[in-house]
């Protein structure tokens, strides 16, 4: 979501410069911080558009799997769902996650119908985008895997099933790395976090309190850096840094 907002704020900045509303990135940042209506509206309209597109994708999935009436019923259920309505009106990552998940499923139905590998790659890429939005988006992976394993065209052909699993997974991992490369660091942190716990189990030393203190210290440093950056936001930083700070704020 932050990449979408970054692009939108970039366009907003260019328009502001072209119209003469601001003269530099410093003035643009100050204008956003002083009057946040336009900034918030950009994010909320984006969420609303994503929510609308999600309903259309749900309809397309229902129509392709069954018929037009089923698609309409599914779209109505999706459009009237409480959390869908709620998340479509505020800036959040959930609605983008759901849109990417359903689009991944839709693209897989094209692959199953046409057998062209690019649809499977596109489906995997959208699965990666769903996870990049929010980790629960990974629920689409077992769903698509189940569809692949039970497809009539490859039933009991384990080599073909494995190949399709691999293509989907590689496309997913590639898109996820492009959209949110920090997931690689997260895996590294999880692996490294297990090592001291395992060592403590064999040595008898309780490292739980030590790890908590370390995490607390890192959090303080992280938040402190963020606050200090916002305090000095009015300085003459470059355009990219300013836009990223405004989006994060």
ROGU-614561 format. One record per atom (N, C-alpha, C): residue in three letters; x, y, z. Coordinates in steps of 0.2 Angstrom, whole numbers, plus 5000, padded with zeros to 4 digits. Example, Ala and Ser with C-alpha at 12.3 -4.5 7.8 and 13.67 -1.06 7.14 Angstrom:
# ROGU-614561
ALA506649725039ALA506249785039ALA506649845039SER506449895035SER506849955036SER506450005039
***
This chain:
# ROGU-614561
UNK500449945000UNK500050005000UNK500450065000UNK501050065004UNK501450125004UNK501750144997UNK501850094993UNK502150104986UNK501650144982UNK500950124983UNK500450154979UNK500350224982UNK500350234988UNK500350304991UNK500950344989UNK501550314989UNK502150354987UNK502050374979UNK501750334975UNK501650354968UNK501150414968UNK500550404972UNK500050454972UNK500350524975UNK500750514980UNK501050584983UNK501550614978UNK501850564974UNK502350594969UNK501950634964UNK501350604962UNK500950644957UNK500650704960UNK500450704966UNK500250764970UNK500750814970UNK501350794971UNK501950844972UNK502050874965UNK502050834960UNK502150864953UNK501650914951UNK501050894953UNK500450934951UNK500551004955UNK500650994962UNK500751054966UNK501251104963UNK501851074961UNK502351114958UNK502151144952UNK501851104947UNK501651134941UNK501151194942UNK500651184947UNK500151234948UNK500351294952UNK501051294954UNK501251344958UNK501051344966UNK500751294968UNK500551284975UNK501051284980UNK501651254978UNK502251244982UNK502851264978UNK503351284981UNK503951294977UNK504551244978UNK504551204983UNK505051154984UNK504751094988UNK505151044989UNK504850984993UNK504751005001UNK505151045003UNK505051075010UNK504351105011UNK504151145007UNK503551185007UNK502951135006UNK503051085001UNK502551035000UNK502450985007UNK503050965010UNK502950925016UNK502550965021UNK502751035022UNK502351075027UNK501651085025UNK501451095019UNK500751095017UNK500351035019UNK500650975018UNK500350915019UNK500250905027UNK500750925031UNK500650915038UNK500150965041UNK500151025038UNK499651075040UNK498951065038UNK498851035032UNK498151025030UNK498150955027UNK497950905031UNK498050835028UNK497350815024UNK496950855023UNK496350835020UNK496450795013UNK496850835009UNK497050805002UNK497350735003UNK497850735008UNK498250675008UNK497850615011UNK497450625015UNK496950575018UNK496450555012UNK496250605009UNK495750585003UNK496050544998UNK496650554996UNK497050514991UNK497050434994UNK497250425000UNK497250365002UNK496550325003UNK496050365005UNK495350335006UNK495050324999UNK495150364994UNK494950354987UNK495250294985UNK495850284986UNK496250224983UNK495950164986UNK495850164993UNK495450104996UNK494750094993UNK494450144992UNK493750134989UNK493750104982UNK494250124978UNK494350094972UNK494450024972UNK494950004977UNK495149934977UNK494549894980UNK494149924984UNK493549884986UNK493049874981UNK492949924976UNK492549914971UNK492749864966UNK493449864964UNK493749814960UNK493749744963UNK493749744969UNK493649674973UNK493049644971UNK492449684972UNK491849664970UNK491749634963UNK492049674958UNK492049654951UNK492449594950UNK492949584953UNK493349524953UNK493049464955UNK492649474961UNK492249414964UNK491749394959UNK491449444956UNK490849424951UNK491149384946UNK491749404943UNK492049374938UNK492249304939UNK492549294945UNK492649224948UNK492049184948UNK491549204951UNK490949164952UNK490649154945UNK490649204940UNK490349184934UNK490749134930UNK491449134930UNK491849094927UNK491749024930UNK491749014936UNK491648944939UNK490948914938UNK490448964939UNK489748934938UNK489348974933UNK489049024935UNK488649064930UNK488549134932UNK488249174928UNK488149244929UNK487749254936UNK487249214937UNK486849224943UNK487249214949UNK487649164949UNK488149144955UNK488649204956UNK488849234950UNK489349284951UNK489049344954UNK488449364952UNK488049414955UNK487949404962UNK487749344964UNK487649334971UNK488249344975UNK488749314973UNK489449314976UNK489649394977UNK489549424971UNK489749504972UNK489349534977UNK488649524977UNK488249554982UNK488449534989UNK488649474990UNK488849454997UNK489549494999UNK489949494994UNK490649524995UNK490549604996UNK490049634992UNK489949704993UNK489649724999UNK489249685002UNK488849695008UNK489149675015UNK489749635014UNK490149615020UNK490349675024UNK490249665031UNK490349715035UNK491049745035UNK491549695035UNK492249725035UNK492449745028UNK492149725023UNK492349745017UNK492149825016UNK491549835018UNK491249905018UNK491749945023UNK491849925028UNK492249965033UNK492949975030UNK493349925028UNK493949935026UNK494049975019UNK493449975015UNK493450015009UNK493450095010UNK493350115016UNK493250185018UNK493850215021UNK494350175023UNK494950195027UNK495550175024UNK496150205025UNK496750185023UNK497050125026UNK497050075023UNK497350015026UNK497549965021UNK497849905023UNK498149865018UNK497749805017UNK497249795021UNK496749735020UNK496449735014UNK496149785012UNK495749785006UNK496149774999UNK496749794999UNK497249774994UNK497449704994UNK497549675000UNK497649605001UNK497149564998UNK496449584999UNK495949544997UNK495849544989UNK495949604987UNK495949614979UNK496449574976UNK497049574978UNK497549534975UNK497449464976UNK497149434982UNK496949364982UNK496449344977UNK495949384977UNK495449364972UNK495649364965UNK496049414963UNK496349424957UNK496849364955UNK497149344960UNK497549284959UNK497149224957UNK496649214961UNK496149154959UNK495849164952UNK495649224950UNK495349234944UNK495849224938UNK496449244939UNK497049224934UNK497149154933UNK497049114939UNK497249044939UNK496649014934UNK496049034935UNK495449004931UNK495649014924UNK495949074922UNK496149084915UNK496649034913UNK497149014917UNK497648964916UNK497348904915UNK496848884919UNK496548814919UNK496148804912UNK495948864910UNK495448854904UNK495948854898UNK496448894898UNK496848904891UNK497548874891UNK497748854897UNK498348814898UNK499048854896UNK498948914896UNK499548964894UNK499848974901UNK500548964901UNK500948974907UNK500949044910UNK500849094905UNK500849164908UNK500349174913UNK499749144912UNK499249154917UNK499349124924UNK499749074924UNK499949044930UNK500449084933UNK500949114929UNK501449164932UNK501149224935UNK500649244931UNK500249304933UNK499849294940UNK499549234940UNK499249214946UNK499649214952UNK500249184951UNK500749174957UNK501049244959UNK501149294954UNK501349354955UNK500849394960UNK500249384958UNK499649424962UNK499649394969UNK499749324970UNK499849294976UNK500349324980UNK500949344977UNK501449374981UNK501249444983UNK500949484978UNK500649544980UNK500249544986UNK499749494986UNK499349484992UNK499649484998UNK500249444998UNK500649435004UNK501049495006UNK501249535001UNK501549595002UNK501149645005UNK500449645003UNK500049685007UNK499949675014UNK499849605016UNK499749585022UNK499849505023UNK500149485028UNK500349415028UNK499849365027UNK499249375030UNK498649325029UNK498449315022UNK498749365017UNK498549355010UNK498849285008UNK499349255012UNK499549185010UNK499049135010UNK498449145012UNK497949095012UNK497749075005UNK497949115000UNK497749104993UNK498249044990UNK498849034993UNK499248984991UNK498948914991UNK498748894997UNK498448824998UNK497848814993UNK497448874993UNK496848874988UNK497048854981UNK497548894979UNK497748884972UNK498048814971UNK498448794976UNK498848734976UNK498248674975UNK497748684979UNK497248634979UNK496848634972UNK496748684969UNK496548694962UNK496948654957UNK497648674958UNK498048634953UNK498048564954UNK498048534960UNK498148464961UNK497548424959UNK496948464959UNK496348424957UNK496048444950UNK496448484947UNK496248494940UNK496248434936UNK495748424932UNK495648364928UNK496148354923UNK496448414920UNK496948404915UNK497648374917UNK497748374924UNK498348354927UNK498248294932UNK497648274933UNK497548224938UNK497948164938UNK498248154943UNK498748094944UNK499348104940UNK499448164937UNK500148174934UNK500548214938UNK500948184943UNK501248214948UNK501848264946UNK502148244941UNK502648284938UNK502448354936UNK501848354932UNK501548414930UNK501248454936UNK500948424940UNK500748454946UNK501348494950UNK501848454951UNK502448484954UNK502748544950UNK502748534944UNK503048594939UNK502548654940UNK501948644940UNK501448704941UNK501548734948UNK501648694953UNK501748714960UNK502348764960UNK502948734956UNK503548774956UNK503448834953UNK503148834947UNK503048904943UNK502648954947UNK502148934950UNK501748974955UNK502149004960UNK502548954964UNK502948974970UNK503449024968UNK503749014962UNK504349054960UNK504049124958UNK503549124955UNK503149194953UNK502949234959UNK502749194964UNK502549224970UNK503149254974UNK503649214974UNK504249234978UNK504549294975UNK504549294968UNK504849354964UNK504449414965UNK503749414965UNK503349474966UNK503449494973UNK503449444978UNK503449464985UNK504149504986UNK504649474983UNK505349504984UNK505349574981UNK505049584975UNK505049654972UNK504649704976UNK504049684979UNK503549724982UNK503749734990UNK504049684993UNK504249685000UNK504849645001UNK505449664999UNK506049635000UNK506249615007UNK505949655012UNK506049645019UNK505849575022UNK505449545018UNK505249475020UNK505849425021UNK506349445017UNK507049405017UNK507349415024UNK507349475026UNK507649495032UNK507249465038UNK506549465037UNK506149435042UNK506249365043UNK506349325038UNK506549255038UNK507249245042UNK507749295040UNK508349285043UNK508349305051UNK507849355053UNK507749365060UNK507449305063UNK506949275060UNK506649215063UNK507149165064UNK507549145060UNK508049095060UNK508549115066UNK508849175066UNK509349195071UNK509049195078UNK508349215078UNK508049215084UNK507949145088UNK507949095084UNK507849025086UNK508549005089UNK509149025087UNK509749005089UNK509849015096UNK509849075099UNK509949085106UNK509449045111UNK508849045108UNK508349005112UNK508548935113UNK508848905107UNK509048835107UNK509648825111UNK510048875111UNK510648875115UNK510548875123UNK510048915124UNK509748925131UNK509448855134UNK509148825129UNK508848755131UNK509348705133UNK509948715130UNK510448665132UNK510848685137UNK510948755138UNK511448775144UNK511048795150UNK510348795150UNK510048805156UNK509948885158UNK510248925153UNK510148995154UNK509549025151UNK509149065155UNK508549095153UNK508649155149UNK508549155143UNK508749215139UNK508149255137UNK507549235140UNK506849265138UNK506949345140UNK507149355146UNK507149425148UNK507649465144UNK508249435143UNK508749475139UNK508449485132UNK508149435129UNK507849455122UNK507349505122UNK506849505127UNK506349555128UNK506649625129UNK507249635133UNK507549695134UNK507849715127UNK508149675123UNK508449695117UNK507949715112UNK507349675112UNK506849695107UNK506549765109UNK506449775116UNK506249845118UNK506749895116UNK507349885117UNK507849935115UNK507849955108UNK507849905104UNK507849915096UNK507149955094UNK506649935098UNK506049975096UNK506050045098UNK506350055104UNK506450125106UNK506950165101UNK507450135098UNK507950165093UNK507550175087UNK507150125085UNK506750135079UNK506250195079UNK505850195084UNK505350245085UNK505750315086UNK506350315090UNK506650375091UNK506950405084UNK507150365080UNK507450385073UNK506850415069UNK506250385069UNK505650405066UNK505450475068UNK505450485075UNK505250545078UNK505750605076UNK506350585076UNK506850635075UNK506850655067UNK506650605063UNK506650625056UNK506050675055UNK505450655058UNK504950705057UNK505050765060UNK505450775066UNK505550835069UNK505950885064UNK506450845060UNK506850885055UNK506550885048UNK505950865047UNK505650855041UNK505650925037UNK505550975040UNK505551045037UNK506251065034UNK506751025035UNK507351045032UNK507351025025UNK507851045021UNK507851045014UNK508150975012UNK507750915013UNK507950855011UNK507650845003UNK507950795000UNK507750784993UNK507050764993UNK506750764987UNK506050744985UNK505850674988UNK506250624986UNK506050554987UNK506050544995UNK506550574999UNK506550565006UNK505950595009UNK505750655006UNK505150695009UNK504550655008UNK504450635002UNK503850595000UNK503750535004UNK504350495005UNK504250435009UNK504150455017UNK504350505019UNK504250525026UNK503450545027UNK503250585022UNK502550605022UNK502050545022UNK502250495017UNK501850435017UNK501850395024UNK502450385027UNK502550355033UNK502150395038UNK502150455038UNK501750495043UNK501050485043
***
